[in-house]
Amino acid sequence: MPKSQLLNHRALNMHCIPYVKLLRAGVLVCVVHSLLGVDLLHADAWPQFQGPRRDNKSPETGLLAAWPEAGPTLVWSFKNAGIGYSSPTFADGRIYLTGGRNGRAELFCLSAKDGKEQWALPLNNKSFTFEANSWGAGPRAAVTVDGDLVYALAGDGQLVCATTAGKPQWQVHMINDLGGSIQNTRAGEPKTIGWGYCWGPLVDGEHLICTPGSTDGQGLVVALDKSTGKVVWRSKELNEEATYASPIVATIDGVKQYVVMTQRGIASVDAEDGKLLWFYKRSRPYSDVVIPTPLCHGNYVYTSTGDGCDMIKVSKSGNGQFMVEREYAGRNMKNSIGGFVLHDGHVFGTSKGRGWVCQEFMTGDIAWFERSSAVGDGSVIFADGHLYLYGERSAEVALIEASTEEWIEKGRFALPASSKLTAPSGKNWTRPVIANGMLYLRDQDLLFCYRIK
């Protein structure tokens, strides 16, 4: 095992064919599941992107503290997930996933017990792609489960709501219905939609929070009635195009709000009516795509992209207005895609050119970093005192202690097979998921379920 490089802490069944005719390319699908909010789901569930609290952390305990040499036990594998990067979501013994299959984006449900497909539902008539696309035509957004409803977003912007039995309820198109627009940062991307919609829909109370983006004054964020898909409010004061990052809900100084990423920085709108609360504008816009989801801890908001990391403090002044102060901005964490985890006052994730990094949350200094040649850059989630790393190039999976002192590896294994559907420029970008004592890992059309309890 390579030694850690330590730095001083201070320096540092497709039964819905008739429904296809009702869908227009670019709409979002919601599948119905009860009226319980995601916060009320079982602790062993993973009901949305980045887990129960959208922070890349599982509350499960009693998991394996070390793996055997061959890795944990493989329980089952599923080989027809199609092309795409959306991570699975888990609730009530079912797994929900999207993928490019049969020439279109599809939402499908699997039994968590054996991986058998239960039903499938088309999200559009044709998979989203464009001429210069070498990253794959499949959907990227994780499904959101809320009681008896599930919400699925296709790359072209189609959002669909359906029951857990696969019965469609309503649909909304991010571009055609809401006038959405995604920031275009690279040559060859189509105007208005870029690489396609990637964020995970957010359920909060009776609302479904989406970020279609806008260039015509309609606003970046929209709250939909989660039961009907009707627009409740739009954040017209925040007229920004969408990024690929997902929105989060936070309460700062007693005010519930939605924190979102823009190409120019970080912003927040009031959860009650969508009014702009604050906007941290960087000295210069992000130069590359904005993908990782921000995190909020108390009055502090942290984010990182391929350009570096930003930490801001948000507080309410005497007149009730919010103020934003920059705590630090630097390049100690340049997290492009894989996301990050906050644990024990430190942020863990991969940083371009440096490998795996443990960064002090309050100072931005590096506590340690590790260039793991086998795992390489990738994505991370946390559970039961450990970090689960998934290499984006190697398809290797490592278990390490969530130590703020050094890299302590507790096991490593490689996936038993690799997808034949990988796009030319695509990598293993799908986030790992832990639910009900199982670890789920996806490589395009392949989904593997490992027992880790």
C-alpha positions in Angstrom: 0.0 0.0 0.0 1.4 3.4 -0.9 2.3 5.6 2.1 0.3 8.7 2.6 1.9 12.0 2.0 1.3 14.0 5.2 1.2 17.7 5.4 1.1 19.9 8.5 -2.6 20.6 9.3 -2.1 24.2 9.4 -0.4 24.4 6.0 -2.3 22.5 4.5 -41.8 -4.7 -18.6 -42.3 -2.1 -20.7 -46.1 -1.8 -20.3 -46.3 1.9 -21.1 -45.9 2.0 -24.9 -49.1 4.0 -25.4 -47.7 6.6 -23.0 -44.8 7.3 -25.3 -47.2 9.2 -27.6 -48.1 11.5 -24.7 -44.5 12.5 -24.0 -42.6 15.3 -25.8 -38.9 15.1 -26.1 -37.4 16.9 -23.1 -39.9 16.3 -20.3 -39.2 15.1 -16.6 -41.1 12.0 -15.2 -42.4 11.5 -11.7 -43.4 8.1 -10.4 -45.9 8.0 -7.5 -44.9 6.6 -4.0 -47.1 8.0 -1.0 -47.1 11.5 0.5 -44.2 11.0 2.9 -41.2 13.3 2.4 -37.8 11.8 1.8 -36.8 12.7 5.4 -39.4 10.3 6.7 -38.1 7.3 4.7 -36.3 4.4 6.5 -32.8 5.1 7.6 -31.5 2.3 5.3 -33.0 4.0 2.2 -31.1 6.0 -0.4 -34.1 7.9 -1.9 -32.3 10.6 -4.0 -29.0 11.8 -5.4 -26.2 11.7 -2.8 -28.4 9.9 -0.2 -31.1 10.7 2.4 -29.7 14.2 3.2 -28.1 14.8 -0.2 -24.6 14.9 1.5 -23.0 11.6 0.2 -23.5 10.0 3.6 -25.4 6.9 4.7 -26.7 6.6 8.3 -26.2 2.8 8.3 -24.0 1.1 10.9 -22.7 -2.4 11.5 -21.0 -2.5 8.1 -17.9 -4.4 7.4 -14.8 -2.6 8.9 -12.5 -4.5 6.5 -12.9 -6.5 3.3 -11.5 -9.9 2.5 -8.8 -10.0 -0.2 -11.3 -10.7 -3.0 -13.7 -8.0 -1.8 -17.2 -8.3 -0.3 -19.6 -10.9 -1.5 -21.3 -10.2 -4.9 -25.0 -10.9 -4.4 -26.3 -10.3 -7.9 -25.6 -8.3 -11.1 -27.9 -6.7 -13.6 -26.8 -6.4 -17.2 -29.5 -4.3 -18.9 -29.2 -0.9 -17.3 -28.5 0.7 -20.7 -26.1 3.6 -21.3 -26.0 6.4 -18.7 -24.5 7.7 -15.5 -27.5 8.0 -13.2 -26.9 6.3 -9.8 -29.5 4.0 -8.4 -32.0 5.0 -5.7 -33.4 2.6 -3.1 -36.6 2.6 -1.1 -38.9 -0.2 0.3 -36.9 -3.0 -1.2 -36.9 -1.5 -4.7 -34.2 0.0 -6.9 -35.0 2.8 -9.4 -32.7 3.6 -12.2 -32.6 5.3 -15.6 -30.7 4.3 -18.7 -30.6 4.7 -22.5 -32.3 1.6 -23.8 -34.3 0.9 -27.0 -33.1 4.2 -28.5 -34.6 6.3 -25.7 -34.3 7.2 -22.0 -36.1 4.7 -19.7 -37.0 4.6 -16.1 -37.1 1.1 -14.6 -37.5 -0.6 -11.3 -35.6 -3.6 -9.9 -36.1 -5.9 -7.0 -33.4 -5.3 -4.5 -33.5 -8.9 -3.4 -32.4 -10.4 -6.7 -32.0 -7.6 -9.2 -34.9 -8.8 -11.4 -36.6 -6.1 -13.4 -40.1 -5.3 -12.2 -41.3 -2.7 -14.8 -40.0 -0.1 -17.2 -41.3 3.3 -18.4 -40.2 5.4 -21.4 -39.2 9.0 -20.5 -39.0 10.2 -24.1 -39.0 9.1 -27.7 -35.3 9.5 -28.4 -32.2 9.5 -26.3 -30.5 12.9 -25.9 -27.3 13.3 -27.8 -25.6 15.7 -30.2 -22.9 15.6 -32.9 -19.9 16.3 -30.7 -21.1 14.1 -27.9 -18.5 11.5 -26.9 -19.7 11.1 -23.3 -22.7 8.9 -24.1 -26.4 9.5 -24.9 -27.8 8.0 -21.7 -29.5 10.0 -18.8 -27.3 11.3 -16.0 -29.7 12.3 -13.2 -30.6 10.0 -10.3 -34.3 9.2 -9.6 -35.9 10.8 -6.6 -38.3 8.7 -4.5 -40.9 10.3 -2.3 -43.4 8.0 -0.6 -45.5 6.6 -3.5 -44.0 8.9 -6.1 -40.8 8.7 -8.1 -39.4 11.5 -10.2 -37.1 10.8 -13.2 -35.2 13.4 -15.4 -34.0 12.6 -18.9 -31.0 14.4 -20.4 -33.2 16.3 -22.8 -35.1 17.8 -19.9 -38.1 15.6 -19.7 -39.3 15.1 -16.1 -41.9 12.4 -15.4 -43.8 11.5 -12.3 -45.3 8.0 -11.9 -46.4 5.5 -9.3 -44.0 2.9 -7.9 -46.0 0.5 -10.0 -44.8 2.4 -13.1 -48.1 4.3 -13.8 -47.4 7.8 -15.3 -48.9 10.7 -13.4 -47.7 13.9 -15.0 -44.9 15.4 -17.0 -43.1 18.7 -17.4 -40.5 19.7 -20.0 -37.7 21.8 -18.7 -37.2 23.6 -22.0 -40.5 23.4 -23.9 -42.7 24.1 -20.8 -40.4 26.1 -18.5 -38.1 27.8 -21.0 -35.0 26.3 -19.5 -31.4 26.8 -20.5 -28.1 25.2 -19.5 -24.8 27.0 -19.5 -22.8 26.2 -22.6 -19.1 26.2 -21.8 -17.5 24.2 -24.5 -17.4 24.3 -28.3 -19.5 21.6 -29.9 -22.2 21.6 -27.3 -25.7 22.6 -28.5 -26.9 26.0 -27.4 -29.5 26.0 -24.7 -29.0 22.5 -23.5 -25.2 21.9 -23.3 -24.5 18.3 -22.2 -28.1 17.8 -21.1 -29.8 17.9 -17.7 -27.9 16.1 -15.0 -29.2 17.4 -11.6 -31.4 15.3 -9.2 -34.9 16.6 -8.5 -35.3 17.7 -4.9 -38.5 17.0 -2.9 -39.2 19.4 0.0 -42.6 19.2 1.6 -45.3 19.5 -1.1 -42.8 21.0 -3.6 -40.5 19.5 -6.2 -37.5 21.8 -6.6 -35.9 21.9 -10.1 -33.3 24.1 -11.8 -34.3 24.4 -15.5 -32.3 27.7 -15.8 -33.3 30.7 -17.8 -32.1 33.5 -20.1 -35.4 35.4 -20.4 -36.0 36.4 -16.8 -38.0 33.4 -15.6 -35.3 32.4 -13.1 -32.9 29.5 -12.5 -35.1 27.7 -9.8 -38.7 26.6 -10.0 -40.9 25.0 -7.4 -43.5 22.6 -8.8 -46.4 21.0 -7.0 -45.1 17.5 -6.5 -48.5 16.0 -7.0 -49.6 17.8 -10.2 -46.4 19.3 -11.7 -47.9 22.8 -11.7 -45.6 25.8 -11.2 -45.8 27.2 -7.7 -43.1 29.9 -8.0 -40.0 30.8 -10.0 -36.9 32.6 -8.8 -37.1 35.5 -11.3 -34.6 37.6 -9.4 -32.0 34.8 -10.0 -31.9 34.8 -13.8 -29.1 32.3 -14.5 -28.6 29.4 -16.7 -28.6 25.9 -15.2 -25.4 24.1 -14.3 -25.0 20.3 -13.8 -25.0 20.6 -10.0 -28.0 19.6 -7.9 -29.8 21.9 -5.6 -29.8 21.4 -1.8 -32.1 22.6 1.0 -30.6 24.4 4.0 -31.7 26.4 7.0 -29.4 29.4 7.7 -30.2 31.8 10.5 -33.7 30.3 10.8 -34.6 30.7 7.1 -35.2 27.7 4.9 -33.6 28.1 1.5 -32.4 26.3 -1.6 -28.7 26.7 -2.4 -27.7 26.3 -6.0 -24.7 26.6 -8.2 -24.4 29.0 -11.1 -21.5 29.6 -13.6 -20.7 32.8 -11.7 -20.8 31.4 -8.2 -23.2 30.2 -5.4 -26.7 31.6 -4.8 -29.7 30.9 -2.6 -33.5 31.5 -2.8 -36.2 31.5 -0.2 -37.9 28.2 0.1 -41.3 30.0 0.6 -41.5 32.1 -2.5 -38.2 31.8 -4.5 -37.0 35.3 -3.7 -33.2 35.8 -4.0 -31.6 35.7 -0.5 -28.0 36.0 -1.4 -25.5 35.6 -4.3 -21.8 35.0 -3.9 -20.3 36.0 -7.2 -16.7 34.9 -7.8 -14.1 37.3 -9.1 -14.4 35.4 -12.3 -16.9 32.8 -13.5 -16.0 29.1 -13.4 -14.0 28.3 -16.5 -15.2 24.7 -16.8 -18.5 22.8 -16.3 -20.0 23.0 -12.8 -20.9 19.5 -11.7 -20.4 18.8 -7.9 -23.2 19.6 -5.5 -22.4 22.1 -2.7 -22.6 21.4 1.0 -23.9 23.5 3.8 -22.8 23.2 7.4 -24.3 25.7 9.8 -23.7 29.1 8.3 -21.0 27.9 6.0 -21.4 26.8 2.4 -18.6 24.9 0.6 -18.1 24.0 -3.0 -15.5 22.7 -5.3 -15.1 22.4 -9.1 -12.2 21.8 -11.4 -11.2 25.4 -10.8 -10.7 25.0 -7.1 -12.8 25.4 -3.9 -14.7 28.2 -2.2 -15.9 28.5 1.3 -18.3 31.3 2.3 -20.0 32.4 5.5 -23.7 33.4 5.2 -25.3 35.5 8.0 -28.3 37.8 8.4 -27.7 41.4 9.2 -29.7 43.6 11.6 -32.1 44.7 8.9 -32.9 41.1 8.0 -30.8 41.0 4.8 -28.3 38.2 4.2 -24.6 38.9 3.9 -22.0 36.7 2.3 -18.3 36.7 3.4 -15.6 34.7 1.6 -13.7 32.6 4.1 -11.2 31.2 1.6 -10.9 30.3 -2.1 -8.0 28.1 -3.4 -6.9 25.2 -5.3 -6.3 22.6 -2.6 -9.4 20.8 -3.7 -10.2 20.8 -7.4 -13.1 18.3 -7.6 -14.4 18.0 -11.1 -17.0 15.3 -11.0 -16.8 12.8 -8.1 -18.2 14.9 -5.3 -17.0 15.2 -1.7 -17.9 14.3 1.9 -17.7 16.4 5.1 -16.8 14.4 8.2 -15.2 15.3 11.5 -14.4 18.8 10.3 -12.7 17.7 7.1 -13.7 17.4 3.5 -12.7 14.2 1.6 -12.6 13.9 -2.2 -10.4 13.7 -5.2 -8.5 16.8 -6.5 -7.2 17.1 -10.0 -3.4 16.5 -10.1 -3.2 15.6 -6.4 -5.2 12.5 -5.9 -7.4 11.8 -2.8 -7.4 14.8 -0.4 -8.4 15.3 3.2 -8.9 19.1 3.6 -9.7 21.1 6.8 -13.2 22.5 6.3 -12.7 25.7 8.2 -9.2 26.7 6.9 -9.0 25.0 3.5 -5.6 23.6 4.4 -4.7 20.1 3.4 -4.4 17.5 6.2 -3.2 14.7 3.9 -3.3 13.6 0.4 -2.7 10.3 -1.3 -2.0 9.5 -5.0 -3.5 6.1 -5.2 -2.3 4.7 -8.6 -4.7 1.8 -8.6 -7.9 3.7 -7.6 -7.1 7.1 -9.2 -9.6 9.9 -9.3 -13.2 9.0 -8.7 -16.3 9.4 -6.5 -16.8 8.9 -2.8 -19.5 8.2 -0.2 -19.4 7.8 3.6 -20.9 5.2 5.9 -20.1 3.9 9.4 -16.7 5.7 9.8 -15.4 4.7 6.4 -15.1 6.1 2.9 -16.0 4.1 -0.2 -14.0 5.1 -3.2 -14.8 4.3 -6.8 -12.1 4.9 -9.4 -13.4 6.5 -12.6 -10.7 5.0 -14.8 -9.7 1.8 -13.0 -13.2 0.7 -11.9 -11.5 -0.3 -8.6 -13.3 0.1 -5.3 -11.4 0.9 -2.1 -12.5 1.1 1.6 -10.6 3.5 3.7 -11.0 4.8 7.3 -12.4 8.3 7.4 -9.2 9.4 9.2 -8.1 13.0 9.4 -4.5 11.9 10.0 -3.6 9.6 7.1 -4.8 7.2 4.4 -5.7 3.9 6.1 -6.9 1.3 3.5 -9.2 -1.5 4.7 -9.8 -3.4 1.4 -9.9 -3.1 -2.4 -11.4 -5.0 -5.3 -12.1 -4.5 -9.0 -15.5 -5.0 -10.7 -15.7 -8.5 -12.2 -16.7 -7.1 -15.7 -16.6 -3.9 -17.6 -19.4 -2.4 -19.8 -19.1 -2.7 -23.6 -21.3 0.4 -23.9 -18.9 3.0 -22.5 -18.7 6.1 -24.6 -15.3 7.1 -26.1 -14.7 9.8 -23.5 -16.8 8.3 -20.8 -15.5 7.0 -17.5 -17.0 5.3 -14.4 -18.7 8.5 -13.2 -21.7 6.9 -11.5 -21.7 7.5 -7.7 -21.7 4.4 -5.4 -24.8 3.9 -3.3 -25.2 2.1 0.1 -28.6 0.9 1.1 -29.9 -1.8 3.4 -26.4 -3.3 4.0 -25.6 -3.4 0.2 -23.2 -1.5 -1.9 -24.3 -0.7 -5.5 -21.9 0.0 -8.2 -22.8 0.9 -11.8 -20.7 0.8 -15.0 -23.2 1.9 -17.8 -25.4 -1.1 -18.5 -23.9 -3.2 -15.6 -25.1 -2.9 -12.0 -23.5 -4.9 -9.2 -24.8 -5.5 -5.7 -22.4 -6.4 -2.9 -23.2 -7.4 0.6 -21.2 -5.2 3.1 -23.0 -6.1 6.3 
